[in-house]
Amino acid sequence: MADSSLARAIRGASLKRWDSAVGVLLVVVLLLSFGFVDGFGNGLNLSFLIGNTLPIALVALPMTLLVVSGEIDLSVASTAGLSGAVMGALWNQGMTIEVIIPICLLLGVVCGLINGLLVTRLGLPSLAVTIGTMAAYRGIAQIVLGSDAVTDFPTQYLDFAAGRIGDTFVPYALLPFLVLLAIAVVVLHATPFGRSLFAIGASEEAARFAGLRVKRQKLILFAVTGLTASLTGIFWALHYASARYDNATGLELSVIAAVLLGGIDFDGGKGTLGGAIAGVFLLGALQNVMSLQDVSAQSQIVVTGILLVLSVLGPRVARQVSLARAARAAG
């Protein structure tokens, strides 16, 4: 039992150090980019950087809570694409945007509940379930909108999604994101619900014996993840002024890479939202720098994949080193 407690303590300390390292690396990358990358410090480029990173950051909020609880959702990008496709199709049919947005958000909740029910009621692994729904939701999006692109949304919504506050580089859309970030931080780190997610991720069986409503809490998380993915799909369509069935393709890879890069333990039970958001903006900054340096999109995907592997491997290597040192010291 003592050895198990020591291992858990070392595991937590390693992840905290990883969180701090990612934060420091983000600062270093930003400083080097400002100093040596032409055009990086331009107000327009900084606005693009934040705007392009916001979809990743939005989905990263519930994804962090989900991974902490020991689950994952790979269908978020397809849910976002389906939301955008439905948005475009309903707009073509003459509905107002004020009616369309709530419908799309409700659709996202339904998508999340489907994932959650399959995982919690049938006991299926979330990885397998969401790989299946990832393909299904994307296929439905293509059926709904086909190969059309809808671009004539109301100007005020397009301006909010892509515009900046006055003469600053700060996008309007950053403000509601900060509100959602604050809510997510409070929920995860300052409420009984958030503490229960860490307990569930550390040991689902122990959490169930402790009286936690494991299935209900996971179902809530999947529903919130679907809701946020749908919101991201709406933002994506308005930010880029185009609703297509293939919107947000590949977003799930960036989200998971950023969350794991930020120190969230893939096995569940450990991590902070601060580390996850640092990982999100580190990934966003690197992608922006690569774009400024004319690195191809395919090469950027390769870099993202490498970061995903390193983000899983790094904390584990650090933990094994810490365990080995502790064992030698105890010996």
CORZI-V567487 format. One record per residue. RES is the residue in one letter. PHI is phi in whole degrees, 0 to 359 (NA if undefined). BURIAL is b if it has 16 or more other C-alpha atoms within 10 Angstrom, else e. Layout:
res phi burial
RES PHI BURIAL
RES PHI BURIAL
This chain:
res phi burial
M NA e
A 296 e
D 297 e
S 295 e
S 295 e
L 297 e
A 298 b
R 295 b
A 296 e
I 295 b
R 300 b
G 294 b
A 296 e
S 297 b
L 292 b
K 296 b
R 295 e
W 295 b
D 305 b
S 296 b
A 297 b
V 294 b
G 299 b
V 296 e
L 297 e
L 300 b
V 298 e
V 298 e
V 299 b
L 296 b
L 297 e
L 295 e
S 293 b
F 298 e
G 277 e
F 234 e
V 255 e
D 299 e
G 87 e
F 295 b
G 279 b
N 297 e
G 302 e
L 294 e
N 293 e
L 297 b
S 296 b
F 298 b
L 302 b
I 294 b
G 298 b
N 286 b
T 273 b
L 302 b
P 302 b
I 295 b
A 295 b
L 300 b
V 290 b
A 295 b
L 297 b
P 289 b
M 297 b
T 299 b
L 297 b
L 293 b
V 292 b
V 301 b
S 278 b
G 94 b
E 238 b
I 207 b
D 228 b
L 270 b
S 266 b
V 298 b
A 293 b
S 291 b
T 297 b
A 297 b
G 296 b
L 295 b
S 300 b
G 295 b
A 294 b
V 295 b
M 302 b
G 295 b
A 295 b
L 292 b
W 296 b
N 298 e
Q 274 e
G 97 e
M 288 e
T 279 e
I 295 b
E 292 e
V 273 e
I 295 b
I 300 b
P 300 e
I 298 b
C 295 b
L 295 b
L 296 b
L 300 b
G 298 b
V 298 b
V 299 b
C 301 b
G 295 b
L 294 b
I 300 b
N 301 b
G 296 b
L 293 b
L 296 b
V 281 b
T 276 b
R 267 e
L 261 e
G 73 e
L 278 e
P 292 e
S 296 b
L 298 e
A 291 e
V 300 b
T 282 b
I 294 e
G 295 e
T 289 b
M 302 b
A 290 e
A 295 b
Y 295 b
R 292 b
G 296 b
I 296 b
A 300 b
Q 292 b
I 295 e
V 294 b
L 247 b
G 66 e
S 264 e
D 289 e
A 234 b
V 260 b
T 233 b
D 264 e
F 284 b
P 303 e
T 300 e
Q 296 e
Y 285 e
L 296 b
D 295 b
F 292 b
A 289 b
A 241 b
G 274 b
R 243 b
I 283 e
G 56 e
D 264 e
T 274 e
F 267 b
V 276 b
P 290 b
Y 304 b
A 293 b
L 293 b
L 295 e
P 296 e
F 297 b
L 297 e
V 295 e
L 296 e
L 298 b
A 298 e
I 297 e
A 296 b
V 297 b
V 297 e
V 299 e
L 285 b
H 251 e
A 221 e
T 226 e
P 301 e
F 299 e
G 296 b
R 296 e
S 293 b
L 295 b
F 296 b
A 294 b
I 296 b
G 294 b
A 289 b
S 198 b
E 296 b
E 295 e
A 296 e
A 296 b
R 293 e
F 293 e
A 281 e
G 96 e
L 282 b
R 275 e
V 299 b
K 296 b
R 296 e
Q 293 b
K 293 b
L 297 b
I 299 b
L 298 b
F 296 b
A 295 b
V 294 b
T 297 b
G 297 b
L 300 b
T 292 b
A 297 b
S 295 b
L 300 b
T 296 b
G 297 b
I 295 b
F 298 b
W 301 b
A 297 b
L 280 b
H 296 b
Y 263 e
A 53 b
S 200 b
A 259 b
R 224 b
Y 292 b
D 263 b
N 301 b
A 68 b
T 301 e
G 87 e
L 299 b
E 299 b
L 295 b
S 296 b
V 297 b
I 293 b
A 299 b
A 293 b
V 295 b
L 290 b
L 299 b
G 282 b
G 99 b
I 287 b
D 287 b
F 298 b
D 278 e
G 93 b
G 91 b
K 219 b
G 134 b
T 225 b
L 292 b
G 300 b
G 296 b
A 297 b
I 291 b
A 298 b
G 297 b
V 299 b
F 283 b
L 295 b
L 297 b
G 297 b
A 294 b
L 296 b
Q 295 b
N 294 b
V 297 b
M 296 b
S 294 e
L 295 e
Q 268 e
D 61 e
V 283 e
S 295 e
A 298 e
Q 297 e
S 292 e
Q 295 b
I 295 e
V 298 e
V 298 b
T 300 b
G 297 e
I 296 e
L 297 b
L 298 b
V 296 e
L 296 b
S 292 b
V 277 b
L 285 e
G 305 b
P 300 b
R 292 b
V 297 e
A 299 b
R 293 b
Q 296 e
V 296 e
S 296 b
L 296 b
A 295 e
R 295 e
A 295 e
A 296 e
R 295 e
A 295 e
A 293 e
G 291 e
